[in-house]
């Protein structure tokens, strides 16, 4: 394992290295997907430049832009280097000839849907073309030891366009997430044969390109309102990194027979379950209330440790009682209203302490076996009702 770690090439972008597991592995095939205009090409052009400045020869093949357009973008990003070679080509056989001539260590294909093989009769982007071209690039990567990074378009549903086989063939699948109208982007590994699949990298889109965000917790909490009902902070663990994020909820009377239930950044099924628990176990009459839940900053929380914060934010909005500004709420909610323990509680609490929070509400079962940081009040709760008693100061 140590030898494998030493052979990785540093991309020069710490957040990208984190998601990849420490850098790019020679002979690997990496797929990068994301919505149009999200910043995939910008990220890969910046990474190509950083690799080139570190003495790694890079061939960047663009099937969507001319060499002049790519050069203009590289100039804007400050990513011009003589070891970064750019070609505008869509014929895979021509790309293979270029690889034989220049012998790069890293090959970037932008995008796989524009590349075609002349021996395949269908149009570029078709299932047959994508399958054949990816297969050829995989053989090229393994035989020559070249790191191949391919950009893949996504469908309306957010999945990589083309055959599902594409994701099985590659060594790593990275999704670039975020809203085009927001400045923050999240790079997430959903498959990685050479690293963790739980890691994320956070970037900020600026005029000069993508900038790394070294402290995501500070970023996600930077615009948090104070003294407003419906806001709660939780600590989520993404890979090896704990991140503090704000959850907001709005509960308002509905004018329809069936109330609206909308969730952004969290699973709407879990939100519906938490609403049912609040209604059944705590007597909150939510049947005539619209409920909206949002994770601020565009990040998506997939783990159940955010359940208790969702419950607190909903109850806070419903009762119109603000939570304390310096509280962090962590815990999984069960169907009987109990608060279940979560993993890696020490890291979550340490991040809350580092960010200046004064109280952490956690499951009672997670309090054992460790010592909390000095100056931080840790409160254990066994039920949602207890958590609301602490966070909101009593019930109606």
N, C-alpha and C positions, 0 to 999 in steps of 0.2 A: 504493500500500500504506500509506503514511504517513497519508493522508487517511482510509482505512478504519479504521486503528487509532484515530484520534482520535474517531471517531463511536461507538465502543463505550461502553456504560454500565457503570460500575464497580459490581459487585454488593456490594462491601463485604466480601467473603470472599475472601481472597487465594488459597486453595486452589481455590476454584471458578473464579476468574478465570484461574488457571493452566491448568485443564483446558479451559476455553472458548477459550483463546488470547488472553486479555486483557480479557474482559468480554463482555457480551451485545451482539449486533449488531442494530440496528433492522431489523425486517422478517424476522427469522430464525425458524425453527420448530425447537424443541429438544425432543427426547424423552428423558425420564429414566426408566429402568427399574431394577428391583431386587426382591428378595424382600419379602414382606409383613412389616411391622414393622422394616425395616432402617433407616428414617430418611429416606425420600424426602420425605414431607410436611414433616417437621421442617426439613430443609435448605432446601426451597423457601419455607417460611414465614419462616425467618430471612433468606434472601436477599431476599424481598419487602420485609421490614421495612427492611433496609439500603438497598435501592433507594429506598424511600419517604422515608427520612431524608435522602437525597441529592437530593430534589426530583423524583424520577421517580414519576409516578402509576402505581399497580399495582392491577389487579383480580384478586383471588384467587377463583376459582370452585371450590367444593367440591361434588362430586356424592355424596360419601360421608358427610359430616358436616353438621349444621345450623350456622347462623351462630353460635349460642350455644356449641356444642362447639368450633368453630374459634377463637372469641374466648377461651375458657378455655385452649386450648392456646397461643395467642399470648400470653396474660397470663403463663402459666407460663414461657414462653421469653423474656419481656420484649420482645415484638415488637409492641407496640401503637403505631400511628401513624395520625393522621387521614387521611393520604394513601394508606394501605393500605385499600382497599375490599374487603369480603368478601361473597360471594353464595353461597347454597346453591341450585344450579340444575342440572338435568339435560337440559333442553330446549335444543338448540343455537340455535334461532331466538330464544329468550329471551336467551341469552347474547349473541347478535349485537346485539340491541336494547340491552342494557346497555352494550355497547362503544360504540354510537353515542351513548348518553346521556353517559357519563362520559369517553369518549375517553382511555383509559389508554395509557401507553407500553409497559407490560408486562402480558400476560394469562397467568395460570396456570390450567391445567385439571387438576384432581385428582379423578378420573382419566378418561382417554379411554374406558375400558370402561364408565363409568357414563353417558356422554353419548349422547343419541339425537337423530336428526332425524325429525320427525313424518311426513315424506314417505316414509320408508323403513319398510316394513312389519315387518321383523324386530325382535327384542328387542335392548335395549342390550347391547353387548359382542360381538355377532355380527360376522362378517367384513364383511358389507355395511354395518352401522352404523359400525364402526370406520373402514372405508375412506372412506365418505361424509363422516363428521364430520371426519376428518383432512384430507380434500380441501378442505372448506369453511374450516377453520381456516388452511390453507396460503394459500388465496386471501385471507382476511382479513388475514393477516400481510403478504403482498406488496402488497396494494392500499392498506392503511392505514399501513404501516410500523410495525406493532405487533410487538413481540417476543412470540411465543407459546411458552410452555413447557408441555408436556403430560406427565403421569405415565402410564406404561404398566405394567400388571401383567405378571408373568412366569409362564411355565409351569413344570412340575416340572423340566424339562430346563434351565431357566435362561434360555430365550429369551423375547423380548417376545411376549406373547400377542396373537393376531390375525394378519392376513395379513402375509407378509414384505414386501409392498409398503409397509407402514407405515414401515419403516426406510429404504426408498429415497426416500420422499417428503420426509422431514424433512431439515434441514440438519445437525443434529448428534444423535448418539445417545450418551447417557451412561449407564453402568451403575454402580449403587451396590452394592458388594460387601462381604462380611464376614459373620461369624457373629453371629446374634442374641444369643448368650450371651457374646460377646466385646465389649469396649468400643471396639475400633478398626474404622473403616470406610474403604474405599478407593473413591474416585470415579474411574472410568476412562472416557476417551473412546474409543469404538470407531469412530466416524465423526465428522468435523468438517470442514465445508467452509470454515471460517474459522480453522483452527488445526491443530495437530499431533494425530495420533490415538494418540500414544504417551504423552501426559502422564497423570499420576495426581495426585489430591489425597487427602491423608490427614486423617481426622477422628477425634476421640475422642468417644464418646457419654457425656454427663454428664446429671445430673438437670435442669440448666437448658438442655439442648439439645446441639447438636454444636459442639465446640471444635476449632479448627484445630491441626494438629500441624506446627510449623514445622521440626522436625528429626526426620524419620522414622527415620534411622539410629539415633539415640540411643534412640528409643522401641522399635524392634525388638530392640535389644541390651540393654535395661535389665534383663532378668531372666535373662541368660545364665549358666548354671552354669559353675563353673571346675573344672578337673581331672577332668572326666568324659569318657569315651570316647564317640565318635559325634557330636561337635559340630564344625562348621566354619562360618566366616564368609566370605561372598562379597560382591562389589560388583555390583549390578545397575543398569543405566541405564534409567530410565523417562522417556522424552521427553528433557527437558533436565536431568533431575535424577538424580545417582547416589545410590543407597540401599544401605547395608550391611544385610544380613539374615543371620540365623543359620539354617543347615540342620542338622537333627538326623536321625540314622539309628540304627536298632536292628536288629541282626542276631542272631537267636537260633535254636537248633536247632528244627526242626519236628517235629511228631508225626503229620504227614500224608504221604501219598505224594507229593502235589504241594505244594511250599512256597508260602506266601502272599507276594504282592508288592503292597504298598500304598504309594501316594504321594499326599501332600496338598500342594498349592501348586506342584507341578512335574508335567510330563507323565510319566505312568507308562510310556509307551513308551520315553522317553529313559532312565528309571531302569532298565528291563529291559535296554536296550542297554548301559548302563554296567556292570551286573552281569555281563553276558556278557563284556565286555572284561576285567573284573577276573579272571574265571574263566579265560578263554582265554589272556590275555597275561601275567597275573601269577601264575597257578597257584592262586588262592584257590578252595577247594572250597566253593561256595555252593549246590550242588544240594540239600543237606539243611538249608538255613537259610531261615527266614522273614526277610523284609527289609521294614522300614517306613521311609519317608522323609517328613519333614515340614518345611515352611517355617514358622518360628515367626512369629506375629503376624497370620496370616490373609492375608498378601500372596501373590499368585501370580506366579511367575517364568516368563516365556514364552521368554526368550532362552537360547541354548546356552552363554553365558558362565558359567553356574552348574554346568556338567557336572563340572568338576574338583573343585569343593567337594562335590558329591554323592559322587564317587568317594572323596575323602579321608574324608568322614564315614562312609561304609559300611566302608571299610578300617579306620578307627579303631575302630569298634564290633566288627568281626569279630576284630581282633587285640587288642582291649581295651587300646588305647594312646591316651591323650588327646592331642589336638593342643595346640599352644601357645595360650594365651589371647589373645595379641596378634598372631596371624597372620591374614591375609586371603588367600583362595585364589581365583584367577580363571583361567578358561580353558575352551575347548571341547575335548571329547574325541572323537577319531575312532575308527573301527572297528579300526584297527591298533594302537591304544594311544597314538597321537601326541597331543600337546597343540597345538591350533591357536590362531592369534592371534584376538583379539577387538577390536572397535572401541572408540574413545574411552577408551583405557587411561589416559591422563593424568588424566581426570576421576575415574575409579574410584580410582586411586592417591592422588590429592589428597584425596578423601573419607576414605580409610583413614587418611591422615596426620593429617587434621583431627580424627578421632575417637580419636587416640592410639595407633594400632596401630604396631607396631615392624617387622614383616616383611610383605612382600607377595610371594606366589608367583604368577608370571604366565608366559604362554608366552614362550619365548625369542625368537620372531619379533616380539613386541610391545615388546621392549626398545629398539629402534632409533629414532633420530630425536627423542628428547626426554630431558630431564634430570629425574630423580626428586627429590622434596623432600629437603632436608637432614635427616639424622637418621633416615631411613627406609631400611631394607635391602630392596632389590628383587632377588629371585632368579628367574632365568629357567630354565624347564624345557622339555624337548622331548618327554618321554614321561610317561605316568602313573606309571611306575615311579620315575622321577627325582623326581616331585612327592611321592610317598609317602616316598621316602628322606629328603627335606627335612622334610616335615610331621610324620612319625611317627618319624624317626630310625632308619631301616633296616628290613629285612624279616626275616621269620622264616626 
